[in-house]
Amino acid sequence: MKAIWSGFSTYALVGLANTLLHWQIFFVLRVAIGLDQSTSNLAAFCVAASFSYYLNALYTFEAKHSVTGYVVFLCVMGVLSYAVGYLGDRWRLHGLLTVAVFSLLSLVFGFLLSRFVVFRGHRP
């Protein structure tokens, strides 16, 4: 079990920076521009994910950047991002709750996707 979570602390540190970036963009798009939560969450995710993909490839998994890996990560996690935002809109959740829920889901599912699919075979 310990081997599965190897590299998680570095991933979580990058995730903290990613989360701050994501939340700032989400709230600018949601509050200042007036977009819905699903669109705001997806757009914020795409920017923050690009940032964190590069850092995780470089520091967490010590892997070369792969366009295929980047697209797989962006698509899978982008669907999750949009779905959480959609549910936030549909259930009329506060935006803070929407991004908090997505951030927690993203931390776990993003790590597992990165570890076992996107950067498979690389050192965590």
C-alpha positions as CSV (number, residue, x, y, z in Angstrom):
1,M,0.0,0.0,0.0
2,K,2.9,2.3,0.8
3,A,4.2,2.0,-2.8
4,I,1.0,3.2,-4.2
5,W,1.2,6.5,-2.4
6,S,5.0,7.0,-3.1
7,G,5.5,10.6,-4.3
8,F,2.2,11.8,-2.9
9,S,3.8,14.5,-0.7
10,T,5.5,16.2,-3.7
11,Y,2.3,15.8,-5.7
12,A,0.3,17.4,-2.8
13,L,2.7,20.3,-2.6
14,V,2.3,21.0,-6.3
15,G,-1.4,20.5,-5.8
16,L,-1.5,23.3,-3.2
17,A,0.0,25.8,-5.7
18,N,-2.4,24.4,-8.3
19,T,-5.4,24.8,-6.0
20,L,-4.5,28.5,-5.2
21,L,-4.3,29.2,-9.0
22,H,-7.5,27.3,-9.7
23,W,-9.5,29.0,-7.0
24,Q,-8.3,32.5,-8.0
25,I,-9.3,31.9,-11.7
26,F,-12.6,30.3,-10.8
27,F,-13.7,33.2,-8.6
28,V,-12.6,35.8,-11.2
29,L,-14.6,34.0,-13.9
30,R,-17.6,33.3,-11.6
31,V,-17.9,36.6,-9.7
32,A,-16.3,39.3,-11.9
33,I,-17.3,37.9,-15.3
34,G,-20.5,36.1,-14.3
35,L,-19.9,32.7,-15.9
36,D,-21.6,29.6,-14.5
37,Q,-19.8,27.3,-12.1
38,S,-19.3,24.5,-14.7
39,T,-17.6,26.8,-17.2
40,S,-15.6,28.6,-14.6
41,N,-14.4,25.4,-13.0
42,L,-13.4,23.9,-16.3
43,A,-11.5,26.9,-17.5
44,A,-9.8,27.4,-14.1
45,F,-8.9,23.7,-14.1
46,C,-7.4,23.8,-17.6
47,V,-5.0,26.7,-16.7
48,A,-4.1,25.2,-13.3
49,A,-3.7,21.7,-14.7
50,S,-1.3,22.9,-17.4
51,F,0.8,24.4,-14.6
52,S,0.7,21.3,-12.4
53,Y,1.2,18.8,-15.2
54,Y,4.6,20.4,-16.0
55,L,5.7,20.6,-12.4
56,N,4.6,17.0,-11.6
57,A,6.4,15.7,-14.7
58,L,9.5,17.5,-13.7
59,Y,9.6,17.0,-9.9
60,T,7.1,14.3,-8.8
61,F,7.5,11.7,-11.5
62,E,10.8,12.8,-13.1
63,A,9.3,12.1,-16.5
64,K,9.5,13.7,-20.0
65,H,6.6,15.8,-21.0
66,S,4.2,13.9,-23.2
67,V,1.5,15.4,-25.3
68,T,-0.5,12.2,-25.1
69,G,-0.2,12.1,-21.3
70,Y,-1.1,15.8,-21.0
71,V,-4.2,15.3,-23.2
72,V,-5.3,12.2,-21.3
73,F,-4.9,14.0,-18.0
74,L,-6.7,17.1,-19.2
75,C,-9.6,15.2,-20.7
76,V,-10.2,12.8,-17.8
77,M,-9.8,15.4,-15.1
78,G,-11.6,18.1,-17.2
79,V,-14.7,15.9,-17.3
80,L,-14.6,15.6,-13.5
81,S,-14.1,19.4,-13.2
82,Y,-17.0,20.2,-15.5
83,A,-19.3,17.6,-13.7
84,V,-18.6,19.0,-10.3
85,G,-19.2,22.5,-11.6
86,Y,-22.4,21.3,-13.3
87,L,-23.7,19.8,-10.0
88,G,-22.7,23.0,-8.2
89,D,-24.9,24.9,-10.7
90,R,-27.7,22.4,-10.6
91,W,-27.8,22.1,-6.8
92,R,-27.2,25.9,-6.4
93,L,-24.1,25.3,-4.2
94,H,-21.9,28.1,-3.1
95,G,-18.8,28.4,-5.4
96,L,-16.5,27.9,-2.5
97,L,-18.1,24.5,-1.8
98,T,-17.8,23.6,-5.5
99,V,-14.1,24.3,-5.8
100,A,-13.4,22.7,-2.4
101,V,-15.1,19.4,-3.4
102,F,-13.4,19.4,-6.8
103,S,-10.0,20.1,-5.2
104,L,-10.3,17.2,-2.8
105,L,-11.5,14.8,-5.6
106,S,-8.8,16.1,-7.9
107,L,-6.1,15.5,-5.3
108,V,-6.9,11.8,-5.0
109,F,-8.1,11.0,-8.5
110,G,-5.5,13.2,-10.2
111,F,-2.7,11.5,-8.2
112,L,-3.9,8.0,-9.1
113,L,-4.4,8.9,-12.7
114,S,-1.0,10.5,-12.9
115,R,0.7,7.6,-11.1
116,F,-0.9,4.7,-12.9
117,V,-1.8,6.0,-16.3
118,V,-0.1,9.3,-17.4
119,F,3.3,8.8,-15.8
120,R,3.2,5.0,-15.5
121,G,6.6,3.4,-15.2
122,H,8.3,6.6,-14.0
123,R,9.7,7.1,-10.5
124,P,7.3,8.9,-8.1
